[in-house]
Amino acid sequence: MGLYVNAPIGLFLFLALSRMLPNDRPASRQARLDVPGALLVTAGTAAGVYGVITAGELGLIAVKPLIWIAVALLLYVAFVLWQRTNKNPLMDLTILTRRSVAAGTFLILIATALMISVFFLGSFYLQHYRQYGPLITGLLFLPVALGTIIGARVAGRTIGPLGSRTVAVVGLVLTALGTAVPALREGTAGLLLGISVAGLGIGAVYVAASTTTLSQVEHYEAGLASGILSTFHEFGAAFGVAITSSLAVASLAGTTTTGFTRAFTVAAVAALISALVSFIAVPATRTAQGGR
């Protein structure tokens, strides 16, 4: 279903933007497309994501996921070596060493992992344990979606005067508090209240992630920085599914809440630890308008 919906929308946006955006690339920066580099990093990312997802199904030390993760590492090593020797590399690898980019990718990784965990655990709890149908479950998730939108909206308005660090830390603390509710209190009401609060925090962290990553890059590096964010977003989703399914395996059959409690507890602890890491790692940049 995603192919039939996303592909036409993507094609429409590509055609529209190709006509609307100016072709203002400086002549001094014209270069050939690094096709081998693009293939290596794409294949490495695909292998890594598949390996992590498979680890959630078969176990973290199963042979199949370890093989795929090893393949991903080899492809990434080959990509790095190729970038160092190619005259027209796909990306400047030193961008990954910048504090703002490293901190932003960490934020997108943990925010996506927590968001996927919330929806994964919540949907299994409501459908398999509480026996709600897909329609009712979808409607019950509306407060979570609204919370995420509100959190992102508020973060967008306050990140200028408060700075990315404050928004990220507050967002992760909210996420920790929200995911702790279903870990401590069983029931549909507690679950929905908790994951809605978590949605508020995660929405704010997403804004902090993109703002932090793009705050210290040149205009011609914006596409590369956005691509790095998208890559770590995919890895965050894969890690979220793998870790959550491993922790909640006892509850996925719908007979006990032990696994759900364990998984939500780990999510809350992970969010708190991430808040501490963000306080140390995320630059405390502030502007009156929320820009650079």
C-alpha positions in Angstrom: 0.0 0.0 0.0 2.9 2.4 0.8 4.2 2.0 -2.7 0.9 3.0 -4.3 0.6 6.0 -2.1 4.1 7.3 -1.6 5.5 6.7 -5.1 3.0 8.9 -6.9 3.3 11.7 -4.3 7.1 11.5 -4.6 7.0 11.7 -8.4 4.6 14.7 -8.2 6.8 16.5 -5.8 9.9 15.8 -7.8 8.3 17.2 -11.0 6.9 20.2 -9.2 10.1 21.1 -7.4 12.2 20.7 -10.5 10.1 23.5 -12.1 9.8 25.7 -9.0 13.3 25.7 -7.5 15.9 27.9 -9.1 19.0 26.3 -10.7 21.5 28.4 -8.7 24.3 25.8 -8.2 27.6 27.6 -8.3 29.7 26.7 -11.4 32.7 26.0 -9.1 30.8 23.2 -7.3 29.7 21.3 -10.4 30.8 17.6 -10.2 29.9 14.2 -11.4 27.5 12.0 -9.5 29.4 9.4 -7.5 27.3 6.4 -8.5 29.6 3.8 -6.9 29.6 5.7 -3.7 25.8 6.0 -3.8 25.3 2.3 -4.4 27.7 1.4 -1.6 26.1 3.5 1.0 22.6 2.6 -0.1 23.4 -1.1 0.0 25.1 -0.8 3.3 22.2 1.0 4.9 19.7 -1.5 3.5 21.7 -4.4 4.8 22.2 -2.8 8.2 18.5 -2.0 8.6 17.5 -5.5 7.4 20.0 -7.1 9.8 18.7 -5.1 12.8 15.0 -5.9 12.0 15.9 -9.5 11.5 17.6 -9.5 14.9 14.3 -8.4 16.5 12.6 -11.5 15.0 15.3 -14.2 15.4 17.3 -12.8 18.4 20.2 -10.4 18.8 22.8 -13.2 18.4 21.2 -15.2 15.7 23.4 -16.1 12.7 21.3 -14.4 10.0 21.1 -10.9 11.4 24.8 -11.0 12.3 25.7 -11.9 8.7 23.7 -9.0 7.4 25.1 -6.6 9.9 28.6 -7.8 9.0 27.8 -7.2 5.3 26.6 -3.7 6.1 29.9 -2.9 8.0 32.0 -4.2 5.0 30.0 -2.1 2.6 30.4 1.0 4.8 34.2 0.4 5.1 34.3 0.1 1.3 32.3 3.3 1.0 34.7 5.2 3.3 37.7 3.9 1.4 36.1 4.9 -1.9 35.3 8.4 -0.6 38.9 8.9 0.4 40.2 8.0 -3.0 37.5 9.3 -5.4 38.1 12.8 -6.9 34.4 13.6 -6.8 33.2 11.9 -3.5 29.5 11.6 -2.7 30.0 13.3 0.7 32.7 14.9 2.8 33.1 12.4 5.6 34.3 15.1 8.0 30.7 16.4 8.3 30.0 13.5 10.6 32.6 14.7 13.0 30.9 18.1 13.5 29.3 18.4 17.0 26.0 19.7 15.6 25.7 17.0 13.0 26.7 14.2 15.4 24.3 15.5 18.1 21.4 15.9 15.6 21.8 12.4 14.2 21.8 11.0 17.7 18.6 12.9 18.5 16.8 11.6 15.3 18.0 8.1 16.0 16.6 8.0 19.6 13.5 10.0 18.8 12.5 7.6 16.0 13.4 4.5 18.0 11.1 5.8 20.8 8.3 6.7 18.5 8.3 3.3 16.8 8.5 1.6 20.2 5.4 3.6 21.4 3.3 2.7 18.3 4.5 -0.9 18.2 3.9 -1.6 21.9 0.6 0.4 21.9 -0.9 -1.2 18.9 0.0 -4.7 20.1 -1.4 -3.9 23.6 -4.7 -2.6 22.3 -5.3 -5.1 19.5 -3.8 -8.3 20.9 -4.3 -7.9 24.7 -7.3 -5.6 24.9 -8.8 -7.1 21.7 -9.7 -3.8 20.1 -10.1 -3.8 16.3 -7.9 -1.9 13.9 -10.3 1.0 13.5 -10.8 1.5 17.2 -7.1 1.2 17.8 -6.4 3.8 15.1 -8.9 6.2 16.6 -7.4 5.7 20.1 -4.0 6.7 18.6 -5.3 10.1 17.5 -4.3 11.8 20.8 -0.7 10.5 20.2 -0.6 12.0 16.7 -2.1 15.3 17.9 0.4 15.3 20.8 3.3 14.8 18.4 2.1 17.7 16.2 1.6 20.0 19.2 5.0 19.1 20.5 6.7 19.9 17.2 4.7 23.1 16.9 5.6 24.4 20.3 9.2 23.4 19.8 9.4 25.3 16.5 8.2 28.5 18.3 10.5 28.2 21.3 13.7 26.7 19.9 14.9 30.1 18.9 15.0 31.7 22.4 15.5 28.5 24.4 18.0 26.7 22.1 18.2 23.2 20.7 19.7 21.7 23.9 16.8 22.9 26.2 14.2 21.7 23.7 15.8 18.3 23.3 16.3 17.7 27.0 12.7 18.8 27.9 11.4 16.7 25.1 13.2 13.6 26.2 12.2 14.1 29.8 8.6 14.3 28.7 9.1 11.2 26.7 10.5 9.4 29.7 7.6 10.5 31.9 5.1 9.4 29.3 6.5 6.0 28.6 6.9 5.4 32.4 3.1 5.7 32.9 2.1 2.4 31.1 5.2 0.8 32.7 3.8 1.6 36.2 0.0 1.6 35.5 -1.8 -1.1 33.5 -4.9 -0.2 31.5 -6.0 1.5 28.3 -6.4 4.9 30.0 -2.9 4.8 31.4 -1.4 3.7 28.2 -3.1 6.4 26.1 -2.3 9.1 28.6 1.3 8.0 28.8 2.0 7.6 25.1 0.2 10.9 24.3 2.6 12.7 26.7 5.5 10.8 25.1 4.2 12.0 21.7 4.5 15.6 22.9 8.2 15.1 23.8 9.1 13.1 20.7 7.6 15.8 18.5 9.8 18.4 20.2 12.9 16.1 19.8 12.3 15.8 16.1 12.5 19.6 15.7 15.6 19.8 17.9 17.2 17.1 15.8 16.7 18.8 12.4 17.6 22.2 13.8 20.7 21.0 15.5 21.9 19.1 12.4 21.3 21.9 9.9 22.4 24.8 12.1 26.1 24.6 11.3 26.2 23.5 7.6 26.6 25.6 4.5 23.7 25.9 2.1 25.3 23.5 -0.4 25.7 20.9 2.4 22.0 21.0 3.5 21.0 18.2 1.2 23.8 16.0 2.5 22.9 16.8 6.1 19.2 16.0 5.4 20.3 12.7 3.8 22.3 11.8 7.0 19.2 12.6 9.1 17.0 10.4 6.9 19.5 7.5 7.1 19.6 7.6 10.9 15.9 7.9 11.0 15.7 4.5 9.2 18.2 3.0 11.6 16.2 4.4 14.6 13.1 2.7 13.3 14.9 -0.6 12.8 16.5 -0.4 16.3 13.1 0.5 17.8 11.4 -2.5 16.3 14.2 -4.9 17.1 14.7 -4.0 20.7 11.1 -3.5 21.5 10.0 -6.8 20.0 12.8 -8.6 21.8 11.8 -7.1 25.2 8.0 -7.5 24.7 8.1 -11.0 23.2 6.3 -12.5 26.2 3.3 -10.2 25.7 3.0 -10.1 21.9 0.8 -13.2 21.9 -1.7 -11.2 24.1 -1.6 -13.4 27.2 0.4 -11.3 29.7 1.5 -7.7 30.2 5.0 -8.6 31.5 6.7 -7.9 28.2 4.9 -4.6 27.7 5.9 -3.4 31.2 9.5 -4.4 30.6 9.7 -2.7 27.2 8.1 0.6 28.4 10.4 0.6 31.4 13.5 0.3 29.1 12.0 3.0 26.8 11.6 5.4 29.8 15.2 4.7 31.0 16.6 5.1 27.5 14.8 8.5 27.2 16.2 9.7 30.5 19.8 8.6 29.6 19.4 10.3 26.2 18.3 13.5 27.9 21.5 13.5 29.9 23.6 12.8 26.8 21.8 15.6 25.0 22.5 18.0 27.8 26.2 17.3 27.3 26.4 16.9 23.5 23.8 19.2 21.9 25.2 22.7 21.4 23.3 25.4 23.3 22.6 27.6 20.3 20.0 30.3 20.6 18.6 33.0 18.3 15.8 35.5 18.6 14.1 34.0 15.5 14.9 30.4 15.9 17.3 30.4 13.0 21.0 29.7 12.8 
